[in-house]
Amino acid sequence: MTTDHAVLINLLREIQSGMIEDGTAIGMGLATAVNRIKDSQAKSKVIILLTDGVNNKGEIAPATAAGIAKTFGIRVYTIGVVHREWRHILFRRPMDTIPGYACRN
């Protein structure tokens, strides 16, 4: 976590496609975020989950990780991002991996 936006922007500029193995582990990412903030004394604990909605890697299911977040009083806000050519596929399938996940056309 940082409030140094310049550092964050520089780190984001260095991201390149193919840097890591292909796949999405939503549950693992969410569980890691929960672990990082669960002991915070902040009044409000929030995780912003940016995802394409596909979970095809990792040992922790997204719903399990969402349940863990709820246990610690952490709110999870999900932002779904998808390429316009895939939109019809994403919006047709049930989005039940994370409670509260909603897709709009």
Residue frames as a rotation matrix with the C-alpha (Angstrom) as fourth column:
MET 1
0.590 0.807 0.000 0.00
0.807 -0.590 0.000 0.00
0.000 0.000 -1.000 0.00
THR 2
-0.572 -0.812 -0.117 1.33
0.800 -0.584 0.140 3.41
-0.182 -0.014 0.983 -0.88
THR 3
0.611 0.664 -0.431 0.32
0.501 -0.746 -0.439 7.01
-0.613 0.052 -0.788 -1.05
ASP 4
-0.276 -0.789 -0.548 3.34
-0.217 -0.505 0.836 7.75
-0.936 0.350 -0.032 -3.24
HIS 5
0.688 0.714 0.134 1.51
-0.005 0.189 -0.982 8.01
-0.726 0.674 0.134 -6.54
ALA 6
0.443 -0.601 -0.665 4.66
-0.894 -0.356 -0.273 8.81
-0.072 0.715 -0.695 -8.53
VAL 7
-0.624 -0.666 0.409 6.22
-0.654 0.731 0.193 5.49
-0.428 -0.147 -0.892 -7.52
LEU 8
-0.067 0.704 0.707 3.02
0.111 0.709 -0.696 3.65
-0.992 0.032 -0.125 -8.37
ILE 9
0.807 0.364 -0.465 2.79
-0.358 -0.325 -0.875 5.30
-0.470 0.873 -0.132 -11.79
ASN 10
-0.007 -0.900 -0.436 6.42
-0.999 -0.008 0.033 4.43
-0.033 0.436 -0.899 -12.56
LEU 11
-0.642 -0.175 0.747 5.84
-0.318 0.947 -0.051 0.80
-0.698 -0.270 -0.663 -11.54
LEU 12
0.351 0.871 0.343 2.74
0.109 0.326 -0.939 0.61
-0.930 0.367 0.019 -13.74
ARG 13
0.600 -0.191 -0.777 4.70
-0.754 -0.461 -0.469 1.98
-0.268 0.867 -0.421 -16.70
GLU 14
-0.459 -0.888 -0.030 7.10
-0.868 0.442 0.226 -0.97
-0.187 0.130 -0.974 -16.41
ILE 15
-0.034 0.522 0.853 4.37
-0.186 0.835 -0.518 -3.59
-0.982 -0.176 0.068 -16.74
GLN 16
-0.523 -0.151 -0.839 4.57
-0.849 0.005 0.528 -5.53
-0.075 0.989 -0.131 -19.98
SER 17
0.646 0.756 -0.103 2.35
-0.762 0.630 -0.148 -8.20
-0.047 0.174 0.984 -21.46
GLY 18
0.662 -0.340 -0.668 3.83
-0.054 0.867 -0.495 -11.66
0.748 0.364 0.556 -20.95
MET 19
-0.121 -0.756 0.643 5.76
-0.790 -0.319 -0.524 -10.80
0.601 -0.571 -0.558 -17.78
ILE 20
-0.508 0.021 0.861 4.06
-0.689 0.590 -0.420 -13.61
-0.517 -0.807 -0.285 -15.90
GLU 21
-0.958 0.175 0.226 2.50
0.253 0.888 0.385 -16.95
-0.133 0.426 -0.895 -16.79
ASP 22
-0.615 0.788 0.021 -0.91
-0.487 -0.401 0.775 -16.66
0.619 0.467 0.631 -18.45
GLY 23
-0.303 0.623 -0.721 -3.90
0.665 0.681 0.308 -17.36
0.683 -0.386 -0.620 -16.24
THR 24
-0.239 0.330 0.913 -6.08
-0.513 -0.841 0.170 -15.73
0.824 -0.428 0.370 -13.64
ALA 25
-0.464 0.058 -0.884 -6.16
0.679 0.664 -0.313 -16.73
0.569 -0.746 -0.347 -9.99
ILE 26
0.005 0.560 0.828 -8.91
-0.186 -0.813 0.551 -14.46
0.983 -0.157 0.101 -8.67
GLY 27
0.872 0.396 -0.288 -9.22
0.158 0.330 0.931 -16.34
0.464 -0.857 0.225 -5.38
MET 28
0.205 -0.890 -0.406 -5.48
0.973 0.230 -0.013 -16.28
0.105 -0.393 0.914 -4.72
GLY 29
-0.545 -0.403 0.735 -5.23
0.436 -0.885 -0.163 -12.57
0.716 0.232 0.658 -5.50
LEU 30
0.293 0.756 0.586 -8.20
-0.279 -0.519 0.808 -11.73
0.915 -0.400 0.059 -3.32
ALA 31
0.841 -0.022 -0.541 -6.92
0.466 0.536 0.704 -13.91
0.274 -0.844 0.461 -0.46
THR 32
-0.201 -0.979 -0.043 -3.51
0.933 -0.178 -0.314 -12.23
0.300 -0.103 0.948 -0.69
ALA 33
-0.405 0.128 0.905 -5.15
0.007 -0.990 0.143 -8.79
0.914 0.065 0.400 -0.53
VAL 34
0.719 0.694 0.038 -7.21
-0.095 0.045 0.994 -9.88
0.689 -0.718 0.099 2.49
ASN 35
0.522 -0.596 -0.610 -4.07
0.835 0.503 0.223 -11.11
0.174 -0.626 0.760 4.22
ARG 36
-0.463 -0.766 0.446 -2.35
0.676 -0.631 -0.380 -7.77
0.573 0.126 0.810 3.60
ILE 37
-0.554 0.271 0.787 -5.11
-0.314 -0.944 0.103 -5.64
0.771 -0.190 0.608 5.19
LYS 38
0.189 0.752 -0.632 -6.93
0.354 0.548 0.758 -7.93
0.916 -0.366 -0.163 7.63
ASP 39
0.033 -0.256 -0.966 -5.04
0.997 0.080 0.013 -6.64
0.073 -0.963 0.258 10.68
SER 40
-0.651 -0.245 0.718 -5.37
0.346 -0.938 -0.006 -2.98
0.675 0.244 0.696 9.74
GLN 41
-0.561 0.429 -0.708 -6.90
0.708 -0.193 -0.679 -0.72
-0.428 -0.883 -0.195 12.38
ALA 42
-0.977 0.204 0.061 -8.52
-0.125 -0.781 0.611 1.45
0.173 0.590 0.789 9.66
LYS 43
-0.434 0.893 0.114 -12.22
-0.560 -0.168 -0.811 2.28
-0.706 -0.416 0.573 10.08
SER 44
0.725 0.675 -0.134 -12.98
-0.470 0.344 -0.813 0.86
-0.503 0.653 0.567 6.66
LYS 45
-0.441 -0.835 0.329 -11.17
-0.269 0.472 0.839 -1.89
-0.856 0.281 -0.433 4.79
VAL 46
0.685 0.677 -0.270 -11.78
-0.382 0.018 -0.924 -2.15
-0.621 0.736 0.271 1.06
ILE 47
-0.471 -0.740 0.480 -10.35
0.192 0.445 0.875 -4.22
-0.861 0.504 -0.068 -1.78
ILE 48
0.359 0.473 -0.805 -10.85
-0.748 -0.370 -0.551 -3.17
-0.558 0.800 0.221 -5.38
LEU 49
-0.181 -0.350 0.919 -10.79
0.198 0.903 0.382 -6.30
-0.963 0.251 -0.095 -7.56
LEU 50
0.113 0.103 -0.988 -10.11
-0.879 -0.454 -0.147 -5.61
-0.464 0.885 0.039 -11.24
THR 51
-0.498 -0.229 0.837 -10.93
-0.073 0.972 0.223 -8.75
-0.864 0.050 -0.501 -13.24
ASP 52
-0.687 0.314 -0.655 -12.10
-0.693 -0.013 0.721 -10.21
0.218 0.949 0.227 -16.51
GLY 53
0.246 0.872 0.422 -14.19
-0.959 0.281 -0.022 -12.66
-0.138 -0.400 0.906 -14.48
VAL 54
0.641 -0.087 -0.762 -12.24
-0.287 0.894 -0.343 -15.74
0.712 0.439 0.549 -15.55
ASN 55
0.296 -0.540 0.787 -10.68
-0.902 0.113 0.417 -17.84
-0.314 -0.834 -0.454 -12.80
ASN 56
0.864 0.014 -0.504 -8.50
-0.296 0.822 -0.485 -20.60
0.407 0.569 0.715 -14.24
LYS 57
-0.154 -0.938 -0.311 -5.58
0.106 0.297 -0.949 -20.82
0.982 -0.179 0.054 -11.79
GLY 58
-0.459 -0.202 0.865 -4.89
-0.711 -0.500 -0.494 -20.95
0.532 -0.842 0.086 -8.08
GLU 59
-0.791 0.048 -0.610 -5.74
0.302 0.898 -0.320 -23.11
0.533 -0.437 -0.725 -5.10
ILE 60
-0.714 0.564 -0.415 -8.34
0.316 -0.270 -0.910 -20.83
-0.625 -0.781 0.015 -3.48
ALA 61
-0.243 0.731 0.638 -11.77
0.948 0.039 0.317 -20.44
0.207 0.682 -0.702 -5.08
PRO 62
-0.702 -0.013 0.712 -12.96
0.101 -0.992 0.081 -16.84
0.705 0.129 0.697 -5.53
ALA 63
0.360 0.916 0.178 -16.10
-0.155 -0.130 0.979 -17.46
0.920 -0.380 0.095 -3.45
THR 64
0.490 -0.281 -0.825 -13.96
0.813 0.488 0.316 -18.86
0.314 -0.826 0.468 -0.62
ALA 65
-0.622 -0.783 0.020 -11.70
0.747 -0.601 -0.284 -15.79
0.234 -0.162 0.959 -0.70
ALA 66
-0.386 0.579 0.718 -14.76
-0.151 -0.807 0.570 -13.52
0.910 0.112 0.399 -0.75
GLY 67
0.653 0.636 -0.412 -16.07
0.241 0.341 0.909 -15.32
0.718 -0.693 0.069 2.32
ILE 68
0.013 -0.756 -0.655 -12.75
0.993 0.087 -0.081 -14.81
0.118 -0.649 0.752 4.09
ALA 69
-0.764 -0.255 0.592 -12.88
0.294 -0.955 -0.031 -11.10
0.574 0.151 0.805 3.25
LYS 70
0.151 0.924 0.352 -16.39
-0.180 -0.324 0.929 -10.90
0.972 -0.203 0.117 4.71
THR 71
0.528 -0.015 -0.849 -15.21
0.717 0.544 0.436 -12.64
0.456 -0.839 0.298 7.89
PHE 72
-0.398 -0.791 -0.464 -12.66
0.911 -0.400 -0.098 -9.87
-0.108 -0.462 0.880 8.42
GLY 73
0.373 0.654 -0.658 -15.17
0.547 -0.728 -0.413 -7.11
-0.749 -0.205 -0.630 7.62
ILE 74
-0.654 -0.658 -0.374 -13.45
0.004 -0.497 0.868 -6.27
-0.757 0.566 0.328 4.35
ARG 75
0.527 0.827 -0.195 -15.59
-0.147 -0.138 -0.979 -4.97
-0.837 0.544 0.049 1.50
VAL 76
-0.568 -0.646 0.511 -14.74
0.413 0.313 0.855 -6.18
-0.712 0.696 0.089 -1.98
TYR 77
0.433 0.617 -0.658 -15.68
-0.353 -0.555 -0.753 -3.99
-0.830 0.558 -0.023 -4.94
THR 78
-0.177 -0.445 0.878 -15.32
0.568 0.682 0.460 -5.74
-0.804 0.580 0.132 -8.26
ILE 79
0.198 0.146 -0.969 -14.68
-0.669 -0.702 -0.242 -4.00
-0.716 0.697 -0.042 -11.57
GLY 80
0.327 -0.008 0.945 -15.19
0.462 0.874 -0.152 -6.24
-0.825 0.486 0.290 -14.57
VAL 81
0.045 -0.406 -0.913 -13.03
-0.730 -0.637 0.248 -5.49
-0.682 0.655 -0.325 -17.60
VAL 82
0.106 0.039 0.994 -13.43
0.435 0.897 -0.081 -7.31
-0.894 0.441 0.079 -20.87
HIS 83
-0.898 -0.408 -0.164 -12.45
-0.012 -0.351 0.936 -6.87
-0.439 0.843 0.311 -24.48
ARG 84
-0.248 0.886 -0.391 -15.46
-0.796 -0.417 -0.439 -5.77
-0.552 0.202 0.809 -26.53
GLU 85
-0.263 0.134 -0.956 -15.20
-0.772 0.565 0.292 -8.87
0.579 0.814 -0.044 -28.76
TRP 86
-0.810 -0.074 -0.582 -15.58
0.209 0.891 -0.404 -11.12
0.548 -0.449 -0.705 -25.70
ARG 87
-0.792 0.477 0.381 -18.38
-0.610 -0.594 -0.525 -9.13
-0.024 -0.648 0.761 -24.10
HIS 88
0.117 0.919 -0.377 -21.15
-0.860 0.283 0.425 -11.39
0.497 0.275 0.823 -25.41
ILE 89
-0.072 -0.218 -0.973 -19.49
0.177 0.958 -0.227 -14.44
0.982 -0.189 -0.030 -23.84
LEU 90
-0.922 -0.371 -0.108 -18.96
0.180 -0.167 -0.969 -12.79
0.342 -0.914 0.220 -20.46
PHE 91
-0.662 0.702 0.263 -22.47
-0.748 -0.598 -0.289 -11.41
-0.046 -0.388 0.921 -20.17
ARG 92
0.146 0.744 -0.652 -24.13
-0.665 0.561 0.493 -14.73
0.733 0.361 0.577 -21.06
ARG 93
-0.204 -0.267 -0.942 -22.43
0.347 0.880 -0.325 -16.84
0.915 -0.393 -0.087 -18.43
PRO 94
0.825 0.547 -0.142 -23.50
0.307 -0.222 0.926 -16.71
0.475 -0.807 -0.351 -14.78
MET 95
-0.098 -0.861 0.499 -21.20
-0.202 -0.474 -0.857 -14.57
0.974 -0.185 -0.128 -12.69
ASP 96
0.852 0.524 0.024 -21.41
-0.168 0.231 0.958 -16.54
0.496 -0.820 0.285 -9.46
THR 97
0.152 -0.875 -0.459 -17.71
0.599 0.451 -0.662 -16.69
0.786 -0.174 0.593 -8.61
ILE 98
-0.884 -0.432 -0.180 -17.80
0.411 -0.534 -0.739 -13.63
0.224 -0.727 0.649 -6.38
PRO 99
-0.027 0.932 -0.361 -20.89
0.979 -0.049 -0.200 -12.55
-0.204 -0.358 -0.911 -4.40
GLY 100
0.368 0.278 -0.887 -22.17
0.256 -0.948 -0.191 -9.21
-0.894 -0.157 -0.420 -5.59
TYR 101
-0.756 -0.655 0.024 -20.46
0.176 -0.168 0.970 -9.46
-0.631 0.737 0.242 -8.98
ALA 102
0.385 0.923 0.014 -22.66
0.333 -0.125 -0.934 -7.74
-0.861 0.364 -0.356 -11.53
CYS 103
-0.749 -0.564 0.349 -22.20
0.513 -0.159 0.844 -7.22
-0.420 0.810 0.408 -15.23
ARG 104
0.318 0.825 -0.467 -23.96
0.128 -0.525 -0.841 -4.57
-0.939 0.208 -0.273 -17.23
ASN 105
0.224 -0.128 0.966 -24.14
0.956 0.220 -0.192 -4.17
-0.188 0.967 0.172 -20.96
